[in-house]
Structure formats: structure tokens, C-alpha cells
């Protein structure tokens, strides 16, 4: 098969229909650690023996994927988020961007 001067292998020719259906995700990475911190919370049964839901507040560095801030609490509040942010900035410094 020849598409505008480019030769395609037989394997690719047979599977080209499948390739068109797949979504391609482009992940833009920051140039280094400390440029972008991502901050979020999750509500799950984090401690199985307690059988109760709790909230985990996490902040991670986008470049290294390292967890730079965390707090496990019974019920999240805005103040808990601010405490997590404050402790994270005190320990790792102020990032260029903070994604919430």
C-alpha cells in the first residue's frame, strides 16, 4: 500500500482500521520539578479496619509525580486544604502554578 509516497508495512495495512479508532493522548510535561503542583481530594474507605469513609487530600508534583503534600481526615474542609497547601509550600517552596 502506498499513501502519498509513503510505504506502509503489511501489518500496519491490515490493522490500520484499528489504529484509527484509538484515541491518542498527549501529556504535556513541565520542564522540571516545582513548576506545577496538582492538588485534589478522594473520599474512600482508606482504612479498611475502620470501615468508615475518610478524605485523603493529596498534592503532587506534576514533573516527578512525587507526593509533596498529604492529609487524611474524617471530613474535608476548606481549612484542611489550606493547611495542606501551607505545609507543602513550607516544605517544598512555592510552585510556579498550583492546579486544584
Secondary structure, DSSP 8 states (H G I E B T S, - for coil): -EETTEE--HHHHHHHHHHHHS--------SSTTSEEEEEEEEE--STTTT--EEEEEEEETTT--EEEEEEESS--HHHHHHHHHHHHHHH---SEEE-
